[in-house]
Amino acid sequence: MSETPINKPAMQSLTLQSAAAIAIAFAAERLGAALPEGAAQELAAAFIDLVVALGLIGVAVGRARARTPIS
């Protein structure tokens, strides 16, 4: 069964990953760094994973500090 765009998580979006990879490649070029083939895509995937993990940590900390239960 293939996933429709509605059922696909945003972090698996090729548009999001492509935009992040383009931004990383552009920044590296502006800084004068040469990235190996596929490095921008790998860095983009790692960055998206980092943002998601930090978001989940933030939610967990926020819920731990909350004084009322989740309703």
C-alpha positions in Angstrom: 0.0 0.0 0.0 1.5 3.3 -1.1 1.3 6.3 1.2 -0.7 9.3 -0.1 0.7 12.8 0.6 -1.9 13.2 3.3 -0.6 10.1 5.2 3.0 10.8 4.6 4.9 12.5 7.6 6.3 15.9 6.8 9.8 14.8 7.7 9.7 12.3 4.9 8.7 14.9 2.3 11.0 15.1 -0.6 10.2 18.7 -1.0 11.3 19.5 2.5 14.5 17.4 2.2 15.3 18.9 -1.2 14.8 22.5 0.1 17.1 21.7 3.0 19.7 20.1 0.7 19.7 23.1 -1.6 20.1 25.5 1.3 23.0 23.5 2.7 24.7 23.3 -0.8 24.2 27.0 -1.3 25.6 27.9 2.1 28.6 25.6 1.5 29.3 27.2 -1.8 29.1 30.7 -0.3 31.6 29.7 2.3 33.9 28.2 -0.3 33.5 24.6 0.9 33.3 21.8 -1.6 30.9 19.1 -0.6 31.3 15.5 -1.8 28.5 14.0 -3.9 25.4 13.4 -1.9 26.7 15.1 1.3 24.1 17.9 1.1 21.3 15.3 1.1 22.8 13.4 4.0 23.3 16.7 6.0 19.7 17.7 5.2 18.3 14.4 6.5 20.5 14.6 9.6 19.4 18.2 10.2 15.7 17.3 9.9 16.2 14.4 12.3 17.9 16.8 14.8 15.0 19.3 14.6 12.4 16.6 15.1 14.3 15.1 18.1 14.8 18.5 19.7 11.1 19.2 19.2 10.1 16.0 20.9 12.5 16.8 23.8 10.9 20.2 24.1 7.4 18.7 24.2 8.5 16.1 26.8 10.1 18.8 29.0 7.1 21.0 28.6 4.7 18.2 29.6 6.9 17.3 32.6 6.8 20.9 33.8 3.0 21.2 33.3 0.9 21.2 36.4 -2.2 19.8 34.7 -2.7 16.5 33.0 -3.2 16.3 29.2 -6.9 16.5 28.6 
